[in-house]
Amino acid sequence: YHSLVMDEMEKRGYQVSVEWRDKNYRGKIAEKYADLEEVAVDTPIYKEHNYEYLLECIENLKKKGIHFTL
C-alpha cells in the first residue's frame, strides 16, 4: 500500500525522496526496521476503518476531484 501511495504522489508531481522506497525506512528520526516482514491482512488494521469510514473517504476524494469505482 505504501508503494501505491508514493506512486500516486509521483504521478501528481510530488518528488518522493528515494529513502521512502526502502520498506525499512521510518523517517529521519525513527530507527529503521532491520527487515520488516510483509504481512497480508484480511481485516482493517484500525477498528474505525469500517464501511462508513470508506464511504466518508470516497466522498472526501470526490470533493477533491478524484473519482474512481471499487
ZICORCOR-V245005 format. One record per residue. SS is DSSP state (helix for helix, strand for strand, loop for the rest). BURIAL is # if it has 24 or more other ideal C-beta (glycine too) atoms within 12 Angstrom, else .. D_FIRST is the distance of its C-alpha to the first C-alpha in Angstrom with 1 decimal. Layout:
SS,BURIAL,D_FIRST
SS,BURIAL,D_FIRST
This chain:
loop,.,0.0
helix,.,3.8
helix,.,5.4
helix,.,5.1
helix,.,6.4
helix,.,8.8
helix,.,9.9
helix,.,10.7
helix,.,12.5
helix,.,14.4
helix,.,15.4
loop,.,16.9
loop,.,18.8
loop,.,17.2
loop,.,17.9
loop,.,15.0
loop,.,16.8
helix,.,16.5
helix,.,16.2
helix,.,12.7
helix,.,11.7
loop,.,13.2
loop,.,11.0
loop,.,14.1
loop,.,14.7
loop,.,15.0
loop,.,17.0
loop,.,20.7
loop,.,22.2
loop,.,20.3
loop,.,21.0
loop,.,18.3
loop,.,17.4
loop,.,19.7
loop,.,17.2
loop,.,14.1
loop,.,13.8
loop,.,10.7
loop,.,11.5
loop,.,10.8
loop,.,11.7
loop,.,13.6
loop,.,14.4
loop,.,12.8
loop,.,12.7
loop,.,14.9
loop,.,18.0
loop,.,18.2
loop,.,15.0
loop,.,17.4
helix,.,18.5
helix,.,20.5
helix,.,17.7
helix,.,15.7
helix,.,18.9
helix,.,19.3
helix,.,16.0
helix,.,16.8
helix,.,20.3
helix,.,19.2
helix,.,17.3
helix,.,20.4
helix,.,22.6
loop,.,20.7
loop,.,21.3
loop,.,17.9
loop,.,18.8
loop,.,17.0
loop,.,17.6
loop,.,15.7
